[in-house]
Amino acid sequence: MLRKPAVAGYFYPSTYEGLLSDLEALIKPTEKKIEAKAIIVPHAGYMYSGWVAGKVYGQIEPPEVAILLGPNHTGLGGRASLFDGEAFLTPLGKVKIEKGALNFLRERVTFLSLDKLAHLHEHSLEVQLPFLQYINGQVRIVPIVILDLSLEEIWALGEALAEYVKSVKEKVLLVASTDFSHYVPQEVAQKKDSLAIEEIKKLSPEGFLKIVFQERISMCGYLPVACVLAACNILETREVRLVAYQTSGDIIRDYSSVVGYAGIIIY
């Protein structure tokens, strides 16, 4: 099965030429690349969050395999769902599924289900694919969308992700797709999101989740972020770099109700 684009023409251009033009404007490659273990990037329409994501993708070594974790916005499918079809399609072409990594994770994480329905209309992973294709046209992916996990399950998935990264010679990148605060005033978003970012810098899933619930931070992808933080603990990463932060208000100049976007590199 080929998973066709669900938000092309809405979140990003639907034509090859239009999408390539956007990516060329959004991604500004740096001379010195970071060998990232993981990134945290937003998934709104490119006009809103594209430059934040682009700054991250422009600074990292292109991965050969990207394991993408995003929230399940639609509520369709299981609690944690893998897509096991042939590829995702974008206006830039096919992005093939890395079946070896998919099978590796399935064997070790019992609550991961094969569920194409969960991915059918979900945008959180789709919007990352053109960025990945732009920096490496041959990249292969493992798509995971998450609806609900316990702390124990977060650590179980994080451990399996780290184990896979350690087991292969290829460059593997963990991608947590999330927007931060949703539909709050600008000053509220900035304050709450800064608290979440400080906990992310500590690489503590427990501390991060505590602040999200304590401050009622309306991050859609807090579970994917927590899983990636768990994996990064095991991978012994040491640096967390906030590359960029902005809100939708910075784009449309309406600060009364904004969504926050952060771009973070972990290495």
C-alpha positions in Angstrom: 0.0 0.0 0.0 1.1 3.5 -0.8 0.0 6.1 1.6 -1.2 9.1 -0.4 -0.7 12.7 0.8 -3.5 13.9 3.1 -2.6 17.6 3.5 -0.7 18.5 0.3 -2.2 21.7 -1.0 -3.2 22.6 2.5 -0.2 22.4 4.8 2.3 22.6 2.0 2.3 23.0 -1.8 0.8 20.1 -3.8 3.1 20.4 -6.8 6.7 19.3 -7.1 7.9 22.7 -8.2 6.0 24.6 -5.6 7.1 22.3 -2.8 10.7 22.4 -3.9 10.6 26.2 -4.0 9.2 26.4 -0.4 11.9 23.9 0.9 14.7 25.9 -0.8 13.4 29.0 1.0 12.9 27.3 4.4 16.1 25.2 4.6 19.3 27.1 4.9 22.1 24.5 5.2 24.9 25.2 7.5 28.5 24.3 6.6 29.1 22.4 9.9 26.4 19.7 10.4 25.4 18.3 13.7 25.3 14.5 14.0 21.9 14.5 15.7 20.4 11.6 17.5 17.0 13.2 17.7 15.1 16.3 16.7 11.9 17.9 17.9 10.1 19.8 15.1 6.7 21.4 14.6 4.0 20.1 12.1 1.8 23.1 11.3 1.4 24.5 7.8 4.7 25.6 6.3 3.7 29.3 6.3 3.4 29.1 10.1 6.1 26.7 11.3 8.1 25.8 8.2 11.0 28.1 9.0 11.4 26.7 12.5 11.5 23.1 11.1 13.7 24.3 8.2 16.3 25.7 10.5 16.6 22.3 12.3 16.8 20.3 9.1 19.4 22.6 7.7 21.8 22.0 10.6 21.7 18.2 10.9 23.6 15.4 9.1 21.1 13.8 6.7 19.9 10.5 8.1 19.6 7.3 6.2 16.7 6.1 8.4 14.3 8.4 10.2 12.0 7.0 12.9 9.1 9.4 13.1 6.9 9.7 16.2 3.9 12.0 16.1 0.6 12.4 17.9 -2.6 10.8 16.6 -4.9 13.8 16.0 -7.7 11.8 14.4 -8.3 9.3 17.1 -8.4 6.5 14.5 -6.6 3.3 15.1 -4.7 1.9 18.0 -2.9 3.5 20.9 0.5 3.3 19.2 0.4 2.5 15.5 3.0 1.6 12.9 2.4 2.0 9.1 3.6 -1.2 7.4 2.8 -0.4 3.8 5.3 0.1 1.0 5.8 3.9 1.2 4.4 7.3 1.8 3.9 9.6 -1.2 4.6 13.3 -1.3 4.8 15.6 -4.3 8.6 14.9 -4.3 8.0 11.1 -4.7 8.1 8.0 -2.6 9.5 7.7 0.9 10.0 3.9 1.5 9.3 2.2 4.8 12.3 0.7 6.5 10.9 -2.8 7.2 13.9 -4.0 9.1 13.5 -1.3 11.8 9.7 -1.8 11.8 10.0 -5.5 12.5 12.7 -4.9 15.1 10.4 -2.6 17.0 7.4 -4.9 16.7 9.3 -7.8 18.1 10.3 -5.8 21.2 7.3 -3.6 21.8 4.1 -5.6 22.2 1.7 -2.6 22.3 2.8 -1.4 18.8 0.2 -2.4 16.3 0.2 -2.4 12.5 -2.6 0.0 11.7 -2.8 1.9 8.4 -6.1 3.6 9.5 -4.3 5.6 12.1 -2.0 7.1 9.4 -4.6 7.6 6.7 -5.4 11.2 7.5 -2.8 12.1 10.1 -0.6 15.1 9.2 2.0 15.2 12.0 4.4 12.8 10.2 3.5 13.7 6.6 4.6 17.3 6.9 8.1 16.1 8.0 8.7 14.0 4.9 9.4 16.7 2.3 12.1 18.2 4.7 13.7 14.7 5.0 13.5 14.1 1.3 15.1 17.5 0.6 18.2 16.7 2.7 18.3 13.0 1.6 16.2 11.8 -1.3 16.8 8.2 -0.4 15.8 8.4 3.2 13.7 5.5 4.6 11.3 5.9 7.4 9.4 4.2 10.3 6.1 6.0 10.9 4.6 5.8 14.4 1.6 7.7 15.6 0.7 7.7 19.3 -2.7 8.2 20.9 -2.1 7.0 24.5 0.8 5.5 26.5 1.7 4.9 30.1 5.0 6.0 31.6 6.1 2.4 31.6 5.2 2.1 27.9 7.0 5.3 27.1 10.2 3.8 28.6 9.6 0.5 26.8 9.4 2.2 23.4 12.3 4.5 24.2 14.5 1.5 25.1 13.6 -0.3 21.9 14.3 2.8 19.8 17.7 3.2 21.5 18.4 -0.5 21.0 17.7 -0.2 17.3 19.9 2.8 16.9 22.8 1.0 18.6 22.3 -2.1 16.5 22.8 -0.7 13.0 25.7 1.1 11.3 23.4 3.4 9.3 22.7 7.0 10.5 19.3 6.9 12.3 17.4 10.0 13.4 14.6 10.0 15.9 12.0 12.7 15.0 9.4 13.8 17.5 6.8 15.9 15.7 4.9 18.3 17.9 3.5 21.8 18.2 3.7 23.4 21.6 0.9 25.5 23.3 -2.3 25.8 21.4 -4.7 28.7 21.2 -3.6 30.8 24.2 -2.4 34.4 24.3 1.2 35.0 23.1 2.6 35.7 26.6 1.0 32.5 28.0 2.4 30.4 25.2 5.9 31.8 25.6 5.9 31.3 29.4 4.5 27.7 29.3 6.5 26.6 26.3 9.7 27.9 28.0 9.0 25.7 31.0 8.5 22.6 28.7 11.7 23.4 26.8 13.7 23.7 30.0 12.6 20.2 31.0 13.4 18.8 27.6 16.9 20.2 28.0 17.2 18.0 31.2 16.4 14.9 29.0 14.0 13.7 31.7 10.7 12.1 30.4 9.3 12.2 34.0 10.2 15.9 34.6 8.9 16.8 31.2 5.6 15.1 31.6 5.2 16.5 35.1 5.5 20.1 33.9 3.2 19.5 30.9 0.4 18.2 33.2 1.1 20.6 36.1 1.0 23.7 33.9 -1.6 22.3 31.5 0.5 22.8 28.5 -1.5 22.0 25.4 1.2 20.2 23.5 -0.2 17.8 21.0 2.9 15.7 20.8 4.0 15.4 24.4 4.0 11.6 24.3 6.2 11.3 21.2 8.6 13.8 22.8 8.7 11.8 26.0 9.5 8.6 24.1 12.4 10.3 22.3 13.7 11.7 25.6 13.6 8.2 27.1 15.6 6.9 24.1 18.1 9.7 24.3 18.8 8.9 27.9 19.9 5.4 26.9 21.8 6.7 23.9 23.7 9.0 26.4 23.2 12.2 24.5 24.6 15.2 26.2 23.6 18.3 24.3 20.2 19.8 23.7 20.1 22.9 21.4 17.0 25.1 21.0 17.4 26.2 17.4 14.3 28.3 17.1 11.0 29.3 18.7 8.1 31.3 17.4 4.4 31.4 17.5 1.7 31.7 14.9 1.2 35.2 16.2 4.7 36.2 15.0 3.5 35.3 11.5 0.0 36.8 11.3 0.4 39.5 14.0 -2.6 38.3 16.0 -1.3 37.6 19.5 -4.6 36.9 21.2 -4.7 33.2 20.4 -1.5 31.5 19.2 0.2 28.2 18.6 3.8 27.7 19.7 6.5 26.1 17.6 10.0 25.0 18.8 12.8 23.4 16.9 15.3 21.4 19.0 18.3 19.2 18.2 19.5 16.5 20.6 23.0 15.1 20.1 
